[in-house]
Amino acid sequence: MTITDHGPRRPLEHVTVLDMTIALAGPFATMLLAGLGARVIRVENPAGERRAAPPFFGPNGPKMVLEGPDDLSMADLTRHRNKLGITLNLKQDGAGDVLHDLIAHSDVVVDNFSRGTLDKLGFDFSFMLHANSRIVWASLTGFGIEGEPGTGGAADTIAQALSGIMVTGGEESDPPIRLGAPLGDTITPLCLIIGILSALEHVRFTGVGERVDASMVGALTALVAIEPFDLLKSMGVPYRTGTTMARLGTFGLYQCSDGYIAVTAGGRQADALFQAMGKPRLGEDPRFRGPARAQNYRELTAEIEAWTRTLTVAECLARLESAGVPSSAVRTPGEAIVDPLAVRRGDTVPLLHPTLGAHPDIPVTGVPVHFGNATVGFDRPAPGPGQHNDEVYGGLLGYASERIAQLRASGVI
C-alpha cells in the first residue's frame, strides 16, 4: 500500500482537472474524478447569479425556497464536493492569459457547454495545446462536437426522447415514458470518464494531447442498441412489454399482495421458479419452453402473477430463495439509498454542508468504485464561488498578490 502524508493514496492524486462544467452531466463527471482523488479546480463566472436550484439545505433543514445565506442548493452541495472553487470571466479581457496558465498546470479540461462555445471565445483545441501539449480536453455535449442538430445543446429529457429509450418501457398502450432518474445526465459522464482515463494513458505513451468527445444522445442510443428492439418487433415482440422482459419470459416484475418483486429466472432457474410456484408442469408446456416464452410472455406472466398475488413480498421471496431463484423486492429510492450495504460500502454517503457539517439523515451519491489499497470518497464540502482563488492563482500559478488583486478589480476573477 502506498501511503502519503495524509494516509492511503487516492487513485487519481496525480491528476489535475480544470472543471468548466455546468448543470448536472459535467459536474457529475468531475465530482467522480474528485472522489477518485483528482485535484479538481471548478471554474465559475464571478458575475454569475447565486446558485438557486431547489431543494436547499440550511440551518432549518431542507426546504424548497431560499431563506438565508446558509441555505445552499443540495445539487451544488452534492456535485461539487472535494473541488477547489475559483472564479474566471472568460469573456473579460485578460481572461485568456489566466486560462492559458490554468491549462498549463492541468492534465485534463472538462466542459459541457453547448457545442463550440469555447471555440467561439477563442479557446479552441489549438489554444489548449499551445498552453499544454499534453492536455486532454474532454467535452460532454448533447450531440457531439461535430454538430447536429441546432445549437448542439440538449437536456436529459431531449436525449431520452431522441435515443428511443422512452418507448422501451411501460405497456404497449402507454405514452412515451421519461425515466425519472436522469439517465442521460449520469450514463454519459461515465462514458466521458472512461474516455478521459484512456486518453491520459494514450498521452502518457505518445506525448500528444488528446480530444475526448461524449454525447448524451450517443451514449443513450448505444445503451438502447444493446437490445435488438427493432428485430424483436419484426418477429412479433413489441417494443414495450410491460413489466416482463419478453425475450426471456421469466424475467420481470410481479405483483404480490403488498408490493412487487423482481425475478430473473433464466435457464434451469425457470424450472426452479415453476417448482416454487407448485406448477412444475409449466416447464413442460410447449408455450413456455425455452425460446417459446418470448412469444407467449403475456400468458406466462399471468401464470406467475396468479401465484405471486396470493403471497406477501416476504413470503414470495422466502419461497424463491429456498428454490434458488434470483429475486428481490422492488424498493423505493428512499429505501434503497439507506440500505446498510450501500452505506457500508460508501455508495451513498451523508450530505456535507460547509458550515453545518455532515447529515447522515440525508444520503447522497458516493463513489461506487472500490479498491483494495487505494482510498476514495468525499471529505470536503462543495466550495463557494471563488473560495480558492488565492490558493489556486497564488499557490498553483504563482501569481503575486498584487496581480490577483488587479484581476479581481478588473472583473477577470
C-alpha positions as CSV (number, residue, x, y, z in Angstrom):
1,M,0.0,0.0,0.0
2,T,1.3,3.4,-0.9
3,I,1.0,5.9,2.0
4,T,1.1,9.6,1.6
5,D,1.4,12.3,4.3
6,H,-2.4,12.2,4.6
7,G,-2.9,8.4,4.6
8,P,-3.6,5.8,1.9
9,R,-3.1,7.1,-1.6
10,R,-6.1,8.1,-3.8
11,P,-6.0,6.6,-7.3
12,L,-6.0,9.9,-9.2
13,E,-4.0,12.1,-6.9
14,H,-1.5,12.8,-9.7
15,V,-4.2,14.3,-12.0
16,T,-5.3,17.9,-12.1
17,V,-8.6,18.6,-13.7
18,L,-9.9,22.0,-14.8
19,D,-13.6,21.8,-14.4
20,M,-15.5,24.1,-16.7
21,T,-18.9,22.5,-16.4
22,I,-22.5,23.4,-15.5
23,A,-25.8,21.8,-14.7
24,L,-25.6,18.0,-13.9
25,A,-23.9,15.9,-16.5
26,G,-20.5,17.7,-16.5
27,P,-20.3,18.3,-12.7
28,F,-21.3,14.6,-12.1
29,A,-18.2,13.5,-14.2
30,T,-15.8,15.9,-12.4
31,M,-17.4,15.0,-9.0
32,L,-16.5,11.3,-9.5
33,L,-13.0,12.3,-10.6
34,A,-12.7,14.4,-7.4
35,G,-14.0,11.4,-5.4
36,L,-11.3,9.3,-7.0
37,G,-8.6,11.7,-5.8
38,A,-8.1,14.1,-8.7
39,R,-7.4,17.8,-7.9
40,V,-10.5,19.3,-9.5
41,I,-10.5,23.1,-10.0
42,R,-14.0,24.3,-10.6
43,V,-14.3,27.5,-12.7
44,E,-17.3,29.8,-12.2
45,N,-18.2,33.2,-13.7
46,P,-17.7,35.8,-10.9
47,A,-20.7,37.7,-12.4
48,G,-22.9,34.6,-12.2
49,E,-26.1,34.6,-10.2
50,R,-26.3,32.8,-6.9
51,R,-26.8,29.0,-7.4
52,A,-30.6,28.6,-6.9
53,A,-31.7,25.1,-7.8
54,P,-34.1,23.7,-5.2
55,P,-34.2,21.9,-2.9
56,F,-32.0,23.8,-0.4
57,F,-30.4,22.8,2.8
58,G,-29.6,25.1,5.7
59,P,-29.8,25.6,9.5
60,N,-33.6,24.9,9.4
61,G,-33.2,21.7,7.3
62,P,-34.3,21.0,3.8
63,K,-36.7,23.4,2.0
64,M,-37.8,24.5,-1.5
65,V,-37.2,28.2,-1.1
66,L,-34.2,30.2,0.0
67,E,-34.4,31.8,3.4
68,G,-30.9,32.7,4.5
69,P,-27.3,32.9,3.4
70,D,-26.5,29.3,4.7
71,D,-29.4,27.8,2.6
72,L,-27.4,26.1,-0.2
73,S,-28.6,24.1,-3.2
74,M,-28.4,20.4,-2.5
75,A,-27.5,19.9,-6.1
76,D,-24.4,22.0,-5.7
77,L,-23.6,20.5,-2.3
78,T,-23.6,17.1,-3.9
79,R,-22.0,17.7,-7.3
80,H,-19.1,19.9,-6.2
81,R,-17.6,18.1,-3.2
82,N,-13.9,17.8,-2.9
83,K,-13.4,20.5,-5.6
84,L,-11.4,23.8,-5.4
85,G,-13.6,26.7,-6.4
86,I,-12.2,29.6,-8.4
87,T,-13.8,32.4,-10.5
88,L,-12.9,33.5,-14.0
89,N,-14.9,35.5,-16.5
90,L,-14.0,34.0,-19.9
91,K,-15.4,37.0,-21.8
92,Q,-13.3,39.6,-20.0
93,D,-10.1,41.0,-21.5
94,G,-7.1,39.2,-19.9
95,A,-9.0,36.0,-19.1
96,G,-7.2,34.2,-21.9
97,D,-3.9,34.6,-20.3
98,V,-5.2,33.3,-17.0
99,L,-6.9,30.3,-18.7
100,H,-3.7,29.6,-20.6
101,D,-1.8,29.4,-17.3
102,L,-4.5,27.2,-15.7
103,I,-4.3,24.7,-18.6
104,A,-0.6,24.7,-18.4
105,H,-0.9,23.4,-14.9
106,S,-3.6,20.9,-15.6
107,D,-3.8,17.4,-17.1
108,V,-7.5,17.5,-18.1
109,V,-10.0,20.2,-19.1
110,V,-13.7,19.2,-18.9
111,D,-16.6,21.2,-20.3
112,N,-20.2,20.5,-21.1
113,F,-21.1,23.8,-22.7
114,S,-23.1,23.8,-25.9
115,R,-21.0,22.6,-28.9
116,G,-18.4,25.2,-29.9
117,T,-18.8,27.6,-27.0
118,L,-15.2,27.6,-26.0
119,D,-14.1,27.7,-29.7
120,K,-16.1,30.8,-30.3
121,L,-14.4,32.5,-27.3
122,G,-11.0,31.7,-28.9
123,F,-10.2,28.9,-26.6
124,D,-10.2,26.0,-29.1
125,F,-8.0,22.9,-29.0
126,S,-5.0,24.7,-30.6
127,F,-5.2,27.3,-27.8
128,M,-5.1,24.5,-25.2
129,L,-2.3,22.6,-27.0
130,H,-0.3,25.8,-27.1
131,A,-0.7,26.1,-23.3
132,N,0.0,22.4,-22.7
133,S,1.0,20.0,-25.5
134,R,-0.1,17.0,-23.3
135,I,-3.6,18.3,-22.4
136,V,-6.7,16.1,-22.5
137,W,-9.8,18.2,-23.4
138,A,-13.0,16.3,-22.7
139,S,-16.3,17.6,-23.9
140,L,-19.7,16.3,-22.9
141,T,-22.4,17.7,-25.3
142,G,-25.9,16.9,-26.5
143,F,-25.0,15.6,-29.9
144,G,-21.2,15.5,-30.1
145,I,-18.6,18.2,-31.0
146,E,-19.1,17.8,-34.8
147,G,-22.6,19.3,-34.7
148,E,-26.2,18.4,-35.5
149,P,-28.8,19.4,-34.8
150,G,-29.3,23.1,-33.9
151,T,-27.1,24.6,-31.3
152,G,-25.8,21.2,-30.1
153,G,-27.4,21.7,-26.7
154,A,-29.6,19.0,-25.1
155,A,-31.1,18.3,-21.7
156,D,-31.6,14.8,-20.3
157,T,-35.2,14.7,-21.5
158,I,-34.3,15.5,-25.1
159,A,-31.6,12.9,-25.0
160,Q,-34.0,10.3,-23.7
161,A,-36.6,11.3,-26.4
162,L,-34.1,11.0,-29.3
163,S,-32.4,7.8,-28.1
164,G,-35.6,5.7,-28.3
165,I,-35.5,4.7,-24.7
166,M,-38.8,6.4,-23.9
167,V,-40.7,3.7,-25.9
168,T,-38.9,0.7,-24.4
169,G,-40.6,0.7,-21.0
170,G,-44.2,0.5,-19.9
171,E,-47.2,-1.1,-21.5
172,E,-47.9,-1.2,-25.3
173,S,-50.7,1.4,-25.0
174,D,-48.7,3.8,-22.7
175,P,-47.5,7.2,-24.0
176,P,-43.7,7.7,-24.1
177,I,-42.3,7.4,-20.5
178,R,-39.5,9.7,-19.3
179,L,-37.3,7.8,-16.9
180,G,-37.3,9.6,-13.5
181,A,-33.6,9.0,-12.9
182,P,-31.6,11.3,-15.2
183,L,-30.0,8.5,-17.2
184,G,-28.5,10.7,-19.9
185,D,-27.0,13.0,-17.3
186,T,-25.4,10.2,-15.5
187,I,-24.5,7.5,-18.1
188,T,-22.8,10.0,-20.4
189,P,-20.4,11.2,-17.7
190,L,-19.3,7.6,-17.1
191,C,-18.5,7.3,-20.8
192,L,-16.6,10.6,-20.6
193,I,-14.6,9.3,-17.6
194,I,-13.7,6.2,-19.5
195,G,-12.5,8.4,-22.3
196,I,-10.5,10.7,-20.0
197,L,-8.7,7.8,-18.3
198,S,-8.0,6.2,-21.7
199,A,-6.8,9.5,-23.1
200,L,-4.4,10.0,-20.2
201,E,-2.8,6.7,-20.9
202,H,-2.6,7.5,-24.6
203,V,-0.9,10.8,-23.8
204,R,1.5,9.1,-21.4
205,F,2.8,6.9,-24.3
206,T,2.5,9.3,-27.2
207,G,3.2,12.7,-25.5
208,V,0.5,14.2,-27.7
209,G,-2.6,15.9,-26.3
210,E,-6.0,14.3,-26.9
211,R,-9.6,15.3,-27.5
212,V,-12.4,13.3,-25.9
213,D,-16.0,13.6,-27.1
214,A,-19.0,12.0,-25.5
215,S,-22.6,12.9,-26.4
216,M,-25.8,12.4,-24.4
217,V,-27.8,11.2,-27.3
218,G,-25.0,9.0,-28.5
219,A,-24.5,7.4,-25.0
220,L,-28.2,6.7,-24.6
221,T,-28.6,5.4,-28.1
222,A,-25.7,3.0,-27.6
223,L,-27.4,1.8,-24.4
224,V,-30.7,1.2,-26.2
225,A,-28.9,-0.6,-29.1
226,I,-27.6,-3.3,-26.7
227,E,-31.1,-4.9,-27.1
228,P,-32.4,-5.8,-30.6
229,F,-35.7,-4.0,-30.1
230,D,-36.4,-3.5,-33.8
231,L,-35.5,-7.1,-34.7
232,L,-37.7,-8.4,-31.9
233,K,-40.6,-6.2,-33.1
234,S,-40.3,-7.6,-36.6
235,M,-40.7,-11.0,-35.0
236,G,-43.9,-10.1,-33.2
237,V,-42.5,-8.9,-29.8
238,P,-43.5,-5.2,-29.3
239,Y,-41.0,-2.5,-28.1
240,R,-42.9,-2.3,-24.8
241,T,-43.7,-5.5,-22.9
242,G,-44.8,-4.0,-19.6
243,T,-43.2,-5.5,-16.5
244,T,-41.8,-8.5,-18.3
245,M,-38.6,-8.9,-20.4
246,A,-40.4,-10.7,-23.2
247,R,-37.5,-12.5,-24.9
248,L,-36.6,-14.2,-21.6
249,G,-40.1,-14.8,-20.4
250,T,-39.3,-15.4,-16.7
251,F,-37.5,-12.0,-16.2
252,G,-39.7,-9.2,-14.8
253,L,-41.7,-7.6,-12.1
254,Y,-44.6,-9.4,-10.5
255,Q,-47.3,-8.1,-8.1
256,C,-47.7,-9.6,-4.7
257,S,-50.4,-8.9,-2.2
258,D,-48.4,-6.0,-0.6
259,G,-45.9,-4.9,-3.3
260,Y,-43.8,-6.0,-6.2
261,I,-40.9,-8.4,-6.6
262,A,-38.3,-8.7,-9.4
263,V,-37.4,-12.1,-10.7
264,T,-34.6,-13.1,-13.1
265,A,-35.1,-16.9,-13.7
266,G,-33.0,-17.9,-16.7
267,G,-32.3,-21.4,-17.9
268,R,-32.9,-24.1,-15.3
269,Q,-33.8,-21.4,-12.8
270,A,-37.1,-21.1,-14.7
271,D,-37.9,-24.7,-13.8
272,A,-37.0,-23.9,-10.2
273,L,-39.4,-21.0,-10.4
274,F,-42.2,-23.3,-11.6
275,Q,-41.4,-25.7,-8.8
276,A,-41.6,-22.9,-6.2
277,M,-45.0,-22.0,-7.6
278,G,-46.2,-25.5,-7.2
279,K,-46.7,-25.8,-11.0
280,P,-43.7,-27.9,-12.3
281,R,-45.6,-28.8,-15.4
282,L,-45.4,-25.3,-16.7
283,G,-41.8,-26.2,-17.7
284,E,-43.2,-28.9,-19.9
285,D,-45.8,-26.7,-21.6
286,P,-44.6,-26.1,-25.2
287,R,-45.7,-22.5,-24.8
288,F,-43.2,-21.9,-22.0
289,R,-40.2,-24.0,-23.0
290,G,-37.1,-22.0,-24.0
291,P,-37.4,-19.5,-26.8
292,A,-41.2,-20.0,-27.0
293,R,-41.6,-17.9,-23.8
294,A,-40.8,-14.8,-25.9
295,Q,-44.0,-15.3,-28.0
296,N,-46.1,-16.3,-25.0
297,Y,-44.8,-13.9,-22.4
298,R,-48.3,-12.5,-21.6
299,E,-49.7,-15.9,-20.7
300,L,-46.6,-16.8,-18.7
301,T,-46.7,-13.5,-16.8
302,A,-50.4,-14.2,-16.0
303,E,-49.5,-17.6,-14.6
304,I,-46.7,-16.3,-12.4
305,E,-48.8,-13.4,-11.1
306,A,-51.7,-15.6,-10.3
307,W,-49.3,-17.2,-7.8
308,T,-47.4,-14.1,-6.5
309,R,-50.7,-12.2,-5.8
310,T,-51.6,-14.8,-3.2
311,L,-48.5,-14.1,-1.2
312,T,-46.8,-11.1,0.5
313,V,-43.4,-9.9,-0.8
314,A,-41.7,-11.5,2.2
315,E,-43.5,-14.9,1.7
316,C,-42.8,-14.9,-2.0
317,L,-39.1,-14.1,-1.6
318,A,-38.7,-16.8,1.0
319,R,-40.0,-19.4,-1.3
320,L,-38.0,-18.2,-4.3
321,E,-34.8,-18.0,-2.2
322,S,-35.2,-21.6,-0.9
323,A,-35.6,-22.7,-4.5
324,G,-32.5,-20.8,-5.7
325,V,-34.4,-18.3,-7.9
326,P,-32.8,-14.8,-8.1
327,S,-35.3,-12.3,-6.8
328,S,-35.7,-9.2,-4.8
329,A,-38.2,-6.7,-3.5
330,V,-38.9,-3.6,-5.6
331,R,-37.7,-0.7,-3.3
332,T,-38.4,3.0,-3.3
333,P,-35.4,5.4,-3.8
334,G,-35.6,6.2,-0.1
335,E,-35.4,2.6,0.9
336,A,-32.5,1.9,-1.5
337,I,-30.2,4.7,-0.5
338,V,-30.2,3.8,3.2
339,D,-29.5,0.1,2.6
340,P,-26.8,-1.0,5.1
341,L,-24.7,-2.5,2.3
342,A,-24.8,0.7,0.2
343,V,-23.9,2.8,3.3
344,R,-21.1,0.5,4.4
345,R,-19.5,0.5,1.0
346,G,-19.8,4.2,0.6
347,D,-22.1,4.0,-2.4
348,T,-24.2,6.5,-0.6
349,V,-22.8,9.0,2.0
350,P,-24.1,11.8,4.2
351,L,-24.7,15.2,2.7
352,L,-21.9,17.6,3.5
353,H,-22.7,21.3,4.3
354,P,-19.7,23.7,4.6
355,T,-20.9,25.2,7.9
356,L,-23.3,22.6,9.2
357,G,-21.2,19.5,8.6
358,A,-22.4,16.0,7.7
359,H,-26.0,15.0,7.8
360,P,-26.4,11.2,7.9
361,D,-30.2,11.5,7.6
362,I,-29.8,12.9,4.0
363,P,-27.8,10.3,2.0
364,V,-26.4,11.4,-1.4
365,T,-24.2,9.9,-4.1
366,G,-20.9,8.4,-3.0
367,V,-18.1,6.8,-5.1
368,P,-19.5,3.4,-6.2
369,V,-16.0,2.1,-7.1
370,H,-13.8,0.5,-4.5
371,F,-10.2,-0.6,-4.3
372,G,-8.1,-3.0,-2.2
373,N,-5.4,-0.5,-1.2
374,A,-6.3,3.0,-2.5
375,T,-8.9,5.1,-0.9
376,V,-11.8,7.1,-2.5
377,G,-14.6,9.3,-1.3
378,F,-15.6,12.8,-0.3
379,D,-14.3,14.5,2.8
380,R,-14.5,18.2,1.7
381,P,-17.8,20.1,1.1
382,A,-18.6,22.0,-2.1
383,P,-16.7,25.3,-2.3
384,G,-18.3,28.7,-2.5
385,P,-17.7,30.8,-5.7
386,G,-14.0,31.9,-5.7
387,Q,-13.3,30.3,-2.3
388,H,-9.9,29.0,-3.5
389,N,-8.8,31.9,-5.8
390,D,-5.8,32.7,-3.6
391,E,-4.8,29.1,-3.2
392,V,-5.0,28.4,-7.0
393,Y,-3.9,31.7,-8.5
394,G,-1.3,32.4,-5.8
395,G,-0.2,28.9,-4.8
396,L,-0.6,26.8,-8.0
397,L,0.0,29.5,-10.7
398,G,2.4,31.6,-8.5
399,Y,0.6,34.9,-9.1
400,A,1.7,37.8,-6.8
401,S,-1.0,39.2,-4.5
402,E,-0.9,42.4,-6.5
403,R,-1.8,40.6,-9.7
404,I,-4.6,38.7,-8.0
405,A,-6.0,42.0,-6.7
406,Q,-5.8,43.6,-10.2
407,L,-7.6,40.6,-11.8
408,R,-10.3,40.8,-9.1
409,A,-10.7,44.6,-9.6
410,S,-11.0,44.3,-13.4
411,G,-13.6,41.6,-13.2
412,V,-11.5,38.9,-14.6
413,I,-11.8,36.8,-11.5
